[in-house]
Amino acid sequence: MTGLADADLNGTHRTFTWGHTALEAEFAVAADGTPRLVRLGDTPPADPEAALPLVELTALGHGSGWSGPRFTGTAFGARLAYRGHRDARQGDWERLTVELHDPATGLTAFAELSSPDGIAVLRSRVRLRNDGTEPLVVQSVSSLLLGGLPSPDALDVHRARNDWLAECRWQSEPLRRAVADINVAAHQHDSRAALVVTGRGSWSTDGHLAMGALTQRDGGRTWLWQIESPAGWRWDLGERAHGSYLALNGPRDAEHHWRVRLAPGEECATVPAALALGSGFDAAMGALTSYRRALRRPHPDHTALPVVFNDYMNTLMGDPTTEKLLPLIDAAAEAGAEYFCIDSGWYDDDTEGWWDSVGEWLPSPRRFPDGGIRTVLDRIRERRMVPGLWLEPEVVGVRSPVAAALPPDAFFQRDGVRLAEQGRHQLDLRHPAARAHLDKTVDRIVGDWGVGYLKLDYNIVVDPGTRAPGDLAPGAGLLGHARAYLDWLAGVLDRHPHLVIENCASGGMRMDGATLAVSQLQSTSDQQDPLRYPPIAAAAPTAVPPEQGAVWAYPQPEFDDGLIAFTLGGALLGRIHLSGHLNRMSAHQLGLVRDAVETYKSIRGDLVRAVPFWPLGLPGWTDEWLALGMRVPDGPSYLSVWRRGGAGELRLPVGHLADREVRAEILHPSAARAGSALWDGDGLRVSLPRTPGVLLVRLTPGD
């Protein structure tokens, strides 16, 4: 629904609405001529003068001294006046473009908003075009601004620490604790206090996920966001006009060394940001999960969910050989794996070590002496599995012949010097020689060798980026490369449509929405301790839909039955990534693995439609009990429950099934003595007598 209302707010403001049945937005043109988003969803409209301009930016010589959207009266964005809007429907998406213009510089901004039909998520990006006669150097541009939110006193803020081996660690606090109350009524200006969270470097989610949320304590309303940036981002929460504001940005000059020069006629665009609404955190996350599915590139893997065995974690650890792989391939096939990925080391033929010599991506004759790597790949296919290989495409070791073969401009550089990080150079995928090198590599591996799965890793960090010819600042170079990398991935999938790509960066260090929209799977962690993985597995669906979230399951022959079940059970509501020395297991132990894999296969058809919920709240790193639920629309719900300590019994509320007849069925482990689960009318009573313990329970409501 769209429309331009003749009736004015307070007799002075032109208004228009846009959206669909699940999400409606209302805009007003304030007295200064700037368009503002005054209502989103079912909230009452804000005073246009309290709301924020639809676009804020800073540019050299035009208000570059401010640090955020708090001082809108002096910022460049206050001069971007409304010039018109247009709406359109494209497939299942509603789209709106609002045009703004600054006559002083000739800069035109286009706020491009979109939303998938039936899903309460707003996606926004801003495109700039210099229609003036002089160059303009832009230092920051907002992707999405939302003012007029409730006071910081009424809100809790949620953010997710995301560290190597400790991903997706959500924490919450009252927003007022981070945004000090300075008694704004006694001052002429709004508060400068703000909570600011930023990403850094070429690991887009190193330190924090590019996400956050606000929840309203008395009403439960939730605003949940993600910034879809593969390279640099920032979000702000602060106080303005006795309410709160949210500002979502991609890379900026101050934090990320990002700035661009727009010559007359040139354009640039921000990274997109998405904002989901819900009656609570779980509801908003359900909307965001559905949005992520609507946004991503279609691929058969998203509905097939094949079981992947990877030889790395707690198994070969980067030391594959024909001798070690053949029995492991046979055992993985017997356990029910459908893909077998050979991880790092398959190219290692260097007695000095491979870390700083990679880049050619040719198989090692030393590791694969008889028939080469094709013998191993053929064995995988003979066992009715699809072969896969690990690849770290963006790096070239300083000792690699590729480092000398490619032109200097094909690599990251600063001040004319090629960058080296941990003995590696970084390719710049904007350069045609870098792209041609990787195209040749992938087409050989996939086209000639018949590999159907690529695990693409990235284990260095380049901060703040590169300054190639044409780059004004290294952060702009980094974003340019990151966008080119995703475009390269899309080109690979265009040529090889059945290829499955896993995104990995030492685990989950590039777990951003832009990359997830292109790749089929996302590594959630490289955590090797099965007792520390549950909080990562339980929180991973906040960052990635369950069918894309690869969770390691690495049972070992020295584990007892309980620990084997615990290690496997944690992956059953994600994308099971099997590993472990299965070839050394007894028939009984391998049977436990096979039972878990068969359980996963029996429910994976539901996971592709399910949305997550957390009966115990988002998991804490040291929690003794953890729980993750998956709710299937018009179908059953599933609960994974872990016990790492504490009392042996616990009750889990399941609000969406309260007061209904529900059948509770333990799917994993199959051993009767593992535990019990009883529905009591409003929730599930779980008993796990031993630690560590895990249960996967299916809850099927009656008619």
C-alpha positions as CSV (number, residue, x, y, z in Angstrom):
1,M,0.0,0.0,0.0
2,T,1.3,3.4,-0.9
3,G,0.0,6.9,-0.9
4,L,0.7,10.6,-0.4
5,A,-1.6,12.2,2.1
6,D,-2.9,15.7,1.6
7,A,-3.7,15.9,5.3
8,D,-0.8,17.3,7.2
9,L,0.5,16.4,10.6
10,N,0.1,19.5,12.8
11,G,-0.9,21.4,9.7
12,T,2.7,21.7,8.4
13,H,4.0,18.3,7.5
14,R,3.3,16.3,4.3
15,T,3.1,12.6,5.0
16,F,3.0,9.3,3.0
17,T,2.8,5.6,3.9
18,W,4.3,2.5,2.3
19,G,4.5,-1.2,3.1
20,H,2.4,-4.3,3.2
21,T,0.3,-6.3,5.6
22,A,3.2,-7.3,7.9
23,L,5.0,-3.9,7.9
24,E,3.8,-0.4,7.3
25,A,6.0,2.7,7.4
26,E,4.9,6.3,7.6
27,F,7.1,9.2,6.5
28,A,6.8,12.9,7.0
29,V,8.5,15.9,5.5
30,A,9.6,18.1,8.3
31,A,9.6,21.9,8.4
32,D,13.2,22.0,7.1
33,G,12.2,20.0,4.1
34,T,13.9,16.7,5.1
35,P,11.9,13.5,4.9
36,R,11.8,11.4,8.1
37,L,10.6,8.0,9.1
38,V,8.1,8.7,11.8
39,R,6.4,5.3,12.2
40,L,7.4,1.7,11.6
41,G,5.0,-1.1,12.4
42,D,2.3,-0.6,15.0
43,T,4.1,2.1,17.1
44,P,2.5,5.5,17.4
45,P,4.0,8.1,15.0
46,A,6.7,10.3,16.3
47,D,6.8,14.0,16.0
48,P,8.6,14.7,12.8
49,E,10.8,17.2,14.5
50,A,11.9,14.5,17.0
51,A,12.5,11.9,14.3
52,L,15.7,11.7,12.4
53,P,16.3,12.8,8.8
54,L,16.0,9.8,6.4
55,V,19.7,10.2,5.4
56,E,22.7,11.6,7.2
57,L,26.1,11.9,5.8
58,T,29.4,13.8,6.4
59,A,31.6,15.2,3.7
60,L,34.9,17.2,3.7
61,G,34.1,20.8,4.1
62,H,30.4,20.2,4.8
63,G,30.0,19.3,8.5
64,S,32.6,16.6,8.9
65,G,33.2,17.5,12.6
66,W,30.2,15.6,14.0
67,S,30.3,11.9,15.0
68,G,26.8,10.7,14.6
69,P,23.1,11.7,14.0
70,R,22.7,13.5,17.2
71,F,23.3,17.0,15.9
72,T,21.1,17.0,12.9
73,G,20.7,20.7,12.8
74,T,24.4,21.2,11.8
75,A,24.9,18.0,9.8
76,F,25.1,17.9,6.0
77,G,22.0,15.6,6.1
78,A,19.8,18.5,7.3
79,R,20.3,20.0,3.8
80,L,19.1,17.0,1.9
81,A,15.5,18.0,1.1
82,Y,12.6,15.8,-0.1
83,R,12.2,15.8,-3.9
84,G,9.8,12.9,-4.5
85,H,9.3,9.2,-4.0
86,R,8.3,6.2,-6.1
87,D,7.2,2.7,-5.2
88,A,7.3,-0.6,-7.1
89,R,6.7,-4.3,-6.5
90,Q,9.4,-6.7,-7.7
91,G,8.6,-10.4,-7.2
92,D,7.7,-10.9,-3.6
93,W,9.3,-7.6,-2.5
94,E,7.8,-4.2,-2.0
95,R,10.2,-1.4,-2.9
96,L,10.3,2.4,-2.2
97,T,12.8,5.0,-3.3
98,V,12.8,8.4,-1.7
99,E,14.8,11.1,-3.6
100,L,16.6,13.9,-1.7
101,H,18.7,16.7,-3.0
102,D,21.1,19.4,-1.8
103,P,21.0,22.4,-4.1
104,A,24.2,23.8,-2.6
105,T,26.4,20.9,-3.8
106,G,24.2,19.2,-6.3
107,L,24.3,16.0,-4.3
108,T,21.3,13.7,-4.8
109,A,20.6,10.9,-2.4
110,F,18.2,8.0,-3.0
111,A,17.0,6.1,0.1
112,E,16.2,2.7,-1.2
113,L,13.8,0.7,1.1
114,S,12.5,-2.8,0.5
115,S,10.6,-5.5,2.4
116,P,9.6,-9.0,1.5
117,D,5.9,-9.4,1.5
118,G,4.4,-10.8,4.7
119,I,7.7,-10.4,6.7
120,A,8.1,-7.6,9.3
121,V,11.6,-6.6,8.1
122,L,12.7,-3.3,6.6
123,R,15.8,-3.3,4.4
124,S,17.5,0.0,3.6
125,R,20.5,1.3,1.7
126,V,21.4,4.8,0.4
127,R,22.7,5.6,-3.0
128,L,24.5,8.9,-3.7
129,R,25.0,10.7,-7.0
130,N,27.0,13.8,-7.5
131,D,24.8,16.0,-9.8
132,G,26.9,19.0,-9.1
133,T,29.9,20.6,-10.8
134,E,32.6,20.0,-8.2
135,P,34.0,16.8,-6.7
136,L,32.7,15.8,-3.2
137,V,34.6,13.7,-0.7
138,V,32.1,11.7,1.4
139,Q,33.2,10.4,4.8
140,S,30.1,8.7,6.1
141,V,26.6,7.8,5.0
142,S,23.9,6.2,7.1
143,S,22.3,3.1,5.9
144,L,19.2,3.4,8.1
145,L,18.2,5.9,10.8
146,L,15.3,5.5,13.2
147,G,14.4,8.1,15.8
148,G,11.4,8.5,18.1
149,L,12.0,5.2,19.9
150,P,11.0,5.0,23.6
151,S,13.2,6.5,26.3
152,P,16.4,4.7,27.2
153,D,14.8,4.2,30.6
154,A,12.3,1.8,29.0
155,L,14.7,-0.3,26.8
156,D,17.2,-3.1,27.1
157,V,19.9,-3.4,24.5
158,H,21.3,-6.7,23.3
159,R,24.6,-7.2,21.5
160,A,26.7,-10.3,20.6
161,R,30.4,-10.7,21.3
162,N,31.9,-12.8,18.6
163,D,35.4,-13.9,19.3
164,W,37.5,-16.7,17.9
165,L,36.3,-20.0,19.4
166,A,33.6,-18.1,21.4
167,E,31.1,-16.9,18.8
168,C,27.6,-15.6,19.2
169,R,27.8,-14.6,22.9
170,W,24.8,-12.4,23.4
171,Q,24.6,-10.1,26.4
172,S,21.9,-7.6,27.5
173,E,21.8,-4.6,29.8
174,P,19.5,-1.6,30.3
175,L,20.1,1.0,27.6
176,R,20.2,3.7,30.3
177,R,23.3,2.0,31.8
178,A,25.2,2.7,28.5
179,V,23.5,6.1,27.7
180,A,23.9,8.3,30.8
181,D,21.0,10.5,31.9
182,I,22.4,14.0,31.8
183,N,19.1,15.8,32.4
184,V,18.7,17.0,28.8
185,A,15.9,19.3,29.9
186,A,18.5,21.5,31.6
187,H,20.6,21.9,28.4
188,Q,20.1,23.4,25.0
189,H,21.5,20.3,23.2
190,D,20.6,16.7,23.1
191,S,22.8,14.2,24.9
192,R,26.1,13.2,23.4
193,A,26.1,9.9,25.4
194,A,25.7,6.9,23.1
195,L,26.4,3.2,22.9
196,V,28.6,2.6,19.8
197,V,29.5,-0.8,18.5
198,T,31.8,-1.2,15.5
199,G,33.3,-3.9,13.3
200,R,36.9,-3.9,12.3
201,G,39.3,-5.1,9.6
202,S,38.7,-7.8,7.0
203,W,37.1,-10.2,9.5
204,S,33.7,-8.6,9.4
205,T,32.4,-10.1,12.6
206,D,35.6,-10.2,14.7
207,G,34.7,-8.8,18.1
208,H,31.0,-8.5,17.6
209,L,28.3,-9.8,15.3
210,A,27.1,-7.0,12.9
211,M,23.8,-7.2,14.8
212,G,22.0,-5.8,17.8
213,A,18.5,-5.5,19.4
214,L,16.4,-3.3,21.6
215,T,13.5,-4.7,23.7
216,Q,10.9,-2.7,25.4
217,R,10.4,-3.9,29.0
218,D,6.7,-3.2,29.6
219,G,5.4,-4.1,26.1
220,G,7.9,-6.7,24.8
221,R,8.3,-4.9,21.5
222,T,11.6,-5.7,19.8
223,W,13.7,-4.0,17.2
224,L,16.4,-6.3,15.9
225,W,18.9,-5.4,13.2
226,Q,21.8,-6.6,11.1
227,I,24.2,-4.6,9.0
228,E,25.0,-6.5,5.8
229,S,28.6,-5.4,5.4
230,P,31.5,-7.7,4.5
231,A,34.0,-5.0,5.6
232,G,33.4,-2.5,8.4
233,W,30.2,-1.3,10.1
234,R,29.0,0.7,13.1
235,W,25.7,1.1,15.0
236,D,24.8,3.7,17.5
237,L,22.1,4.0,20.2
238,G,21.6,7.3,21.9
239,E,19.1,9.7,23.3
240,R,17.4,12.5,21.4
241,A,14.2,14.6,22.1
242,H,13.5,12.6,25.2
243,G,13.5,9.3,23.2
244,S,16.0,7.0,21.7
245,Y,17.5,6.7,18.2
246,L,19.2,4.0,16.2
247,A,21.8,4.7,13.5
248,L,23.1,1.9,11.3
249,N,26.2,2.5,9.2
250,G,28.6,0.7,7.0
251,P,32.3,1.7,7.1
252,R,33.1,5.3,8.0
253,D,36.2,7.5,7.8
254,A,36.7,7.8,11.6
255,E,36.6,4.1,12.4
256,H,37.5,2.3,9.2
257,H,39.5,4.8,7.0
258,W,36.6,4.8,4.5
259,R,36.0,7.8,2.3
260,V,35.2,8.2,-1.4
261,R,35.5,11.0,-3.9
262,L,32.5,11.5,-6.1
263,A,33.4,13.4,-9.3
264,P,30.4,15.0,-11.1
265,G,28.2,12.2,-12.4
266,E,29.7,9.5,-10.1
267,E,27.7,7.3,-7.7
268,C,28.3,5.2,-4.6
269,A,26.0,3.2,-2.3
270,T,26.1,2.2,1.3
271,V,26.0,-1.4,2.5
272,P,22.4,-2.5,3.3
273,A,21.0,-2.7,6.8
274,A,17.9,-4.7,7.9
275,L,15.6,-4.0,10.8
276,A,13.1,-6.7,12.0
277,L,10.2,-6.0,14.3
278,G,8.5,-8.4,16.7
279,S,6.4,-8.7,19.8
280,G,9.5,-10.2,21.6
281,F,13.1,-11.2,20.7
282,D,12.1,-14.6,19.5
283,A,9.4,-13.2,17.2
284,A,11.7,-10.6,15.7
285,M,14.4,-13.3,15.2
286,G,11.8,-15.4,13.4
287,A,11.1,-12.5,11.1
288,L,14.8,-11.9,10.5
289,T,15.3,-15.7,9.7
290,S,12.5,-15.6,7.2
291,Y,14.0,-12.4,5.7
292,R,17.4,-14.0,5.4
293,R,15.8,-16.9,3.4
294,A,14.0,-14.5,1.1
295,L,17.2,-12.5,0.5
296,R,19.7,-15.2,-0.2
297,R,20.7,-16.7,-3.6
298,P,18.5,-19.7,-4.4
299,H,20.3,-23.1,-4.3
300,P,19.3,-26.8,-4.0
301,D,21.4,-27.2,-0.9
302,H,19.0,-25.0,1.1
303,T,16.4,-27.7,0.9
304,A,18.5,-30.9,0.5
305,L,20.7,-30.3,3.6
306,P,23.1,-33.2,2.9
307,V,25.3,-34.4,5.8
308,V,28.9,-33.2,5.4
309,F,31.9,-35.1,6.8
310,N,35.1,-32.9,7.1
311,D,38.4,-34.6,8.0
312,Y,39.8,-31.6,10.0
313,M,38.4,-31.0,13.4
314,N,40.0,-33.2,16.1
315,T,40.8,-35.7,13.4
316,L,43.5,-35.1,10.6
317,M,44.0,-31.5,11.6
318,G,45.5,-30.4,8.2
319,D,47.5,-33.6,7.6
320,P,45.6,-35.6,5.0
321,T,47.2,-38.4,3.0
322,T,45.8,-41.2,0.9
323,E,46.7,-43.7,3.6
324,K,44.8,-41.8,6.3
325,L,41.8,-40.8,4.1
326,L,40.7,-44.1,2.5
327,P,39.6,-45.8,5.7
328,L,38.1,-42.6,7.0
329,I,36.1,-42.2,3.7
330,D,34.7,-45.7,4.2
331,A,33.7,-45.1,7.8
332,A,32.1,-41.8,6.9
333,A,30.0,-43.4,4.2
334,E,29.0,-46.2,6.7
335,A,27.9,-43.5,9.2
336,G,25.6,-41.9,6.6
337,A,27.6,-38.9,5.3
338,E,26.7,-37.6,1.9
339,Y,29.6,-35.2,1.3
340,F,33.2,-35.7,2.2
341,C,35.4,-32.6,2.4
342,I,39.2,-32.9,2.5
343,D,40.3,-30.0,4.6
344,S,43.6,-28.1,4.6
345,G,47.0,-29.6,3.8
346,W,46.1,-31.5,0.6
347,Y,48.4,-29.1,-1.4
348,D,51.3,-29.3,1.1
349,D,54.4,-30.6,-0.6
350,D,56.8,-28.2,1.0
351,T,59.2,-29.5,3.7
352,E,59.5,-25.9,5.0
353,G,55.8,-25.8,5.8
354,W,52.9,-24.6,3.7
355,W,51.6,-21.6,5.5
356,D,53.6,-19.0,3.6
357,S,53.8,-20.9,0.3
358,V,50.2,-21.5,-0.6
359,G,48.6,-20.0,-3.7
360,E,49.0,-22.5,-6.5
361,W,46.5,-25.0,-5.1
362,L,48.0,-28.1,-6.7
363,P,47.8,-31.5,-5.0
364,S,50.8,-32.8,-3.2
365,P,52.5,-35.8,-4.8
366,R,54.1,-36.7,-1.5
367,R,50.7,-36.9,0.2
368,F,48.9,-38.7,-2.7
369,P,51.6,-40.9,-4.3
370,D,49.6,-43.5,-6.2
371,G,47.2,-42.0,-8.7
372,G,47.4,-38.6,-7.0
373,I,44.4,-36.9,-5.3
374,R,42.1,-38.2,-8.0
375,T,42.4,-41.7,-6.4
376,V,41.0,-40.3,-3.2
377,L,38.3,-38.2,-4.9
378,D,37.2,-41.3,-6.9
379,R,37.0,-43.3,-3.6
380,I,34.7,-40.7,-2.2
381,R,32.4,-41.0,-5.3
382,E,32.6,-44.8,-5.2
383,R,31.1,-44.6,-1.6
384,R,28.3,-42.5,-3.0
385,M,29.5,-39.2,-1.5
386,V,30.2,-35.9,-3.1
387,P,33.9,-34.9,-2.8
388,G,34.9,-31.5,-1.3
389,L,38.1,-29.6,-0.8
390,W,39.3,-26.8,1.5
391,L,40.6,-23.6,-0.2
392,E,41.8,-20.3,1.1
393,P,41.4,-18.4,-2.1
394,E,42.2,-14.8,-1.1
395,V,45.7,-15.4,0.2
396,V,49.0,-16.1,-1.6
397,G,52.0,-17.0,0.5
398,V,55.1,-14.8,0.3
399,R,57.1,-17.8,-0.9
400,S,54.5,-18.9,-3.5
401,P,55.5,-18.7,-7.2
402,V,52.1,-17.0,-7.6
403,A,53.3,-14.0,-5.6
404,A,55.8,-13.2,-8.4
405,A,53.6,-14.3,-11.3
406,L,50.7,-11.9,-10.7
407,P,51.1,-8.1,-11.2
408,P,51.7,-6.0,-8.0
409,D,48.3,-4.3,-8.4
410,A,46.6,-7.7,-8.0
411,F,47.4,-7.6,-4.2
412,F,46.5,-5.4,-1.3
413,Q,48.9,-2.4,-1.0
414,R,49.5,0.8,1.0
415,D,51.6,3.7,-0.2
416,G,52.8,1.5,-3.1
417,V,54.0,-1.3,-0.8
418,R,52.5,-4.7,-1.2
419,L,51.1,-5.8,2.2
420,A,52.2,-9.0,4.0
421,E,50.3,-10.4,6.9
422,Q,51.5,-13.5,8.7
423,G,53.6,-14.5,5.7
424,R,50.8,-14.0,3.2
425,H,49.8,-11.5,0.6
426,Q,46.1,-10.7,0.1
427,L,44.6,-10.8,-3.4
428,D,42.5,-7.8,-4.5
429,L,39.5,-9.4,-6.4
430,R,38.9,-6.1,-8.2
431,H,41.9,-6.8,-10.3
432,P,41.3,-9.0,-13.4
433,A,44.5,-11.0,-12.9
434,A,43.5,-11.9,-9.4
435,R,40.1,-13.0,-10.5
436,A,41.4,-14.9,-13.5
437,H,43.8,-16.8,-11.2
438,L,41.0,-17.9,-8.9
439,D,38.6,-18.7,-11.7
440,K,41.3,-21.0,-13.2
441,T,41.8,-22.6,-9.8
442,V,38.2,-23.3,-9.2
443,D,37.4,-24.4,-12.7
444,R,40.2,-26.9,-12.4
445,I,39.1,-28.2,-9.0
446,V,35.4,-28.3,-9.8
447,G,35.3,-28.7,-13.6
448,D,38.3,-31.1,-14.1
449,W,38.5,-32.9,-10.8
450,G,34.7,-33.2,-10.2
451,V,34.7,-31.6,-6.7
452,G,31.2,-30.6,-5.6
453,Y,31.9,-28.8,-2.3
454,L,34.4,-26.0,-1.5
455,K,35.1,-24.9,2.1
456,L,36.5,-21.4,1.6
457,D,38.5,-20.3,4.6
458,Y,40.2,-17.0,5.4
459,N,42.7,-16.9,8.3
460,I,44.4,-13.5,8.2
461,V,43.2,-10.0,9.1
462,V,44.1,-6.9,7.1
463,D,43.3,-3.7,8.9
464,P,42.2,-1.2,7.7
465,G,42.5,-2.3,4.1
466,T,44.2,-1.5,0.8
467,R,44.8,1.6,-1.2
468,A,45.0,0.6,-4.8
469,P,45.1,3.1,-7.7
470,G,41.7,4.8,-7.6
471,D,41.1,4.3,-3.8
472,L,41.0,7.4,-1.8
473,A,41.3,5.5,1.5
474,P,42.2,1.9,2.5
475,G,38.7,1.3,4.0
476,A,37.1,2.0,0.7
477,G,39.6,-0.4,-0.9
478,L,38.7,-3.1,1.6
479,L,35.0,-2.7,0.9
480,G,35.6,-2.7,-2.8
481,H,37.5,-5.9,-2.6
482,A,34.9,-7.5,-0.3
483,R,32.2,-6.7,-2.8
484,A,34.2,-8.0,-5.6
485,Y,34.9,-11.2,-3.7
486,L,31.1,-11.8,-3.3
487,D,30.6,-11.0,-7.0
488,W,33.3,-13.6,-7.8
489,L,31.5,-16.2,-5.6
490,A,28.3,-15.5,-7.5
491,G,30.1,-15.9,-10.8
492,V,31.5,-19.3,-9.6
493,L,28.0,-20.4,-8.7
494,D,26.7,-19.2,-12.1
495,R,29.2,-21.5,-13.8
496,H,28.8,-24.4,-11.4
497,P,25.2,-24.2,-10.1
498,H,25.4,-27.4,-8.1
499,L,28.6,-26.5,-6.3
500,V,28.1,-26.0,-2.6
501,I,30.2,-23.3,-0.9
502,E,30.9,-23.1,2.8
503,N,32.0,-19.7,4.2
504,C,34.6,-19.9,6.9
505,A,37.1,-17.5,8.5
506,S,38.8,-19.3,11.3
507,G,35.3,-20.4,12.2
508,G,32.7,-17.6,12.4
509,M,34.8,-14.5,11.9
510,R,33.0,-13.5,8.7
511,M,29.5,-14.4,9.7
512,D,27.9,-11.3,8.0
513,G,24.6,-11.0,6.2
514,A,26.2,-10.1,2.8
515,T,28.3,-13.2,2.7
516,L,25.4,-15.4,3.9
517,A,23.3,-14.3,1.1
518,V,25.7,-15.8,-1.4
519,S,27.2,-18.9,0.2
520,Q,25.3,-22.0,1.1
521,L,26.8,-22.8,4.5
522,Q,28.5,-20.9,7.3
523,S,31.0,-22.2,9.7
524,T,29.9,-21.3,13.2
525,S,33.2,-22.0,15.1
526,D,36.5,-23.8,15.2
527,Q,35.9,-24.7,18.9
528,Q,37.5,-28.1,19.6
529,D,36.0,-28.7,23.1
530,P,32.6,-30.5,22.9
531,L,31.7,-29.1,26.3
532,R,32.2,-25.5,25.2
533,Y,30.5,-25.8,21.8
534,P,26.8,-25.9,23.1
535,P,26.4,-22.2,23.8
536,I,27.8,-21.5,20.3
537,A,25.5,-24.1,18.7
538,A,22.5,-22.8,20.7
539,A,23.0,-19.2,19.7
540,A,24.2,-19.7,16.1
541,P,20.6,-19.3,14.7
542,T,20.7,-15.7,15.7
543,A,23.4,-15.2,13.0
544,V,22.4,-17.8,10.4
545,P,19.4,-19.8,9.5
546,P,19.6,-23.4,10.8
547,E,20.0,-25.0,7.4
548,Q,23.1,-22.9,6.8
549,G,24.8,-23.0,10.2
550,A,27.5,-25.7,10.1
551,V,28.0,-27.1,13.6
552,W,30.9,-29.5,14.3
553,A,30.1,-33.0,15.6
554,Y,33.4,-34.8,16.3
555,P,32.8,-38.0,18.3
556,Q,36.0,-40.0,19.1
557,P,36.6,-43.7,19.8
558,E,37.9,-42.9,23.3
559,F,34.6,-41.2,24.3
560,D,32.1,-43.1,26.3
561,D,28.5,-43.5,24.9
562,G,27.3,-40.4,26.8
563,L,29.9,-38.1,25.4
564,I,29.5,-39.4,21.9
565,A,25.7,-38.7,22.2
566,F,26.5,-35.2,23.7
567,T,28.9,-34.3,20.9
568,L,26.5,-35.4,18.2
569,G,23.3,-34.0,19.7
570,G,24.5,-30.4,19.7
571,A,24.5,-30.3,15.9
572,L,21.1,-31.8,15.2
573,L,19.2,-28.5,15.0
574,G,21.8,-26.9,12.7
575,R,23.8,-28.2,9.8
576,I,25.6,-31.3,11.1
577,H,29.3,-31.2,10.2
578,L,30.6,-34.7,11.1
579,S,34.2,-35.4,11.9
580,G,36.2,-37.6,14.3
581,H,38.2,-40.8,13.9
582,L,35.2,-42.9,12.9
583,N,37.4,-45.6,11.3
584,R,38.8,-46.4,14.7
585,M,35.4,-46.9,16.4
586,S,33.8,-50.1,17.4
587,A,30.7,-51.3,15.6
588,H,28.7,-50.2,18.6
589,Q,30.1,-46.7,18.6
590,L,29.7,-46.3,14.9
591,G,26.1,-47.4,15.3
592,L,25.6,-44.5,17.7
593,V,26.9,-42.1,15.1
594,R,24.8,-43.6,12.4
595,D,21.7,-43.4,14.6
596,A,22.3,-39.6,15.2
597,V,22.8,-39.0,11.5
598,E,19.6,-40.9,10.6
599,T,17.7,-38.8,13.2
600,Y,19.0,-35.6,11.5
601,K,18.0,-36.9,8.1
602,S,14.5,-37.5,9.5
603,I,14.0,-33.9,10.6
604,R,16.0,-31.9,8.1
605,G,13.0,-31.3,5.9
606,D,11.4,-29.4,8.8
607,L,14.5,-27.4,9.6
608,V,14.4,-25.6,6.2
609,R,11.1,-23.9,7.3
610,A,11.7,-23.6,11.0
611,V,12.4,-20.5,13.0
612,P,14.3,-20.5,16.3
613,F,13.2,-19.8,19.8
614,W,15.0,-20.0,23.2
615,P,12.9,-21.3,26.1
616,L,15.6,-20.4,28.6
617,G,16.6,-17.2,26.9
618,L,19.8,-16.7,24.9
619,P,22.6,-19.0,26.2
620,G,25.3,-17.7,28.4
621,W,28.9,-19.0,28.0
622,T,29.0,-20.8,31.3
623,D,25.3,-21.8,31.7
624,E,24.8,-25.2,33.1
625,W,21.5,-25.8,31.1
626,L,21.0,-24.5,27.6
627,A,18.1,-24.9,25.2
628,L,17.5,-24.2,21.5
629,G,14.1,-24.6,19.9
630,M,13.0,-24.8,16.3
631,R,9.3,-24.0,15.5
632,V,7.9,-25.3,12.2
633,P,4.9,-23.3,10.9
634,D,1.9,-25.5,11.0
635,G,4.1,-28.4,12.2
636,P,6.0,-29.7,15.2
637,S,8.6,-28.0,17.3
638,Y,12.0,-29.3,18.2
639,L,14.0,-28.7,21.4
640,S,17.7,-29.4,21.9
641,V,18.5,-29.4,25.6
642,W,22.0,-29.6,27.1
643,R,23.0,-30.1,30.7
644,R,26.6,-29.3,31.7
645,G,26.0,-29.1,35.4
646,G,23.4,-28.1,38.0
647,A,20.3,-30.0,39.1
648,G,19.3,-33.0,37.1
649,E,15.8,-31.7,36.3
650,L,14.5,-28.6,34.6
651,R,11.3,-27.1,33.3
652,L,11.3,-25.3,30.0
653,P,8.4,-23.0,29.2
654,V,7.2,-23.3,25.6
655,G,4.8,-20.4,25.2
656,H,3.5,-21.0,21.7
657,L,2.3,-24.5,22.7
658,A,0.8,-23.5,26.1
659,D,-2.6,-25.0,27.0
660,R,-2.5,-27.5,24.2
661,E,-2.3,-31.2,24.0
662,V,1.3,-32.0,23.0
663,R,3.1,-35.3,22.4
664,A,6.7,-35.2,23.6
665,E,9.1,-37.7,21.9
666,I,12.8,-38.1,22.5
667,L,14.6,-38.4,19.2
668,H,18.2,-38.5,20.4
669,P,19.8,-40.3,22.1
670,S,17.9,-43.5,21.5
671,A,19.1,-45.0,24.8
672,A,16.2,-45.1,27.3
673,R,18.4,-44.2,30.3
674,A,19.7,-41.0,28.7
675,G,16.9,-38.9,30.2
676,S,13.2,-38.1,30.0
677,A,10.9,-35.4,28.7
678,L,7.3,-34.9,29.9
679,W,4.8,-32.3,28.7
680,D,2.9,-30.7,31.6
681,G,0.4,-28.5,29.7
682,D,2.5,-25.3,29.6
683,G,6.0,-26.5,29.2
684,L,8.4,-29.4,29.1
685,R,9.9,-31.1,32.2
686,V,13.3,-32.6,31.3
687,S,15.4,-34.9,33.3
688,L,19.0,-35.5,32.4
689,P,20.6,-37.6,35.2
690,R,24.2,-37.5,33.9
691,T,26.5,-34.7,32.8
692,P,27.3,-33.9,30.1
693,G,23.8,-34.8,28.8
694,V,21.7,-33.8,25.8
695,L,18.2,-34.5,24.5
696,L,16.6,-33.8,21.2
697,V,12.8,-33.7,21.7
698,R,10.0,-33.4,19.2
699,L,6.8,-31.6,20.4
700,T,3.8,-32.4,18.2
701,P,0.6,-30.6,19.1
702,G,-2.7,-32.4,18.9
703,D,-5.5,-31.4,16.5
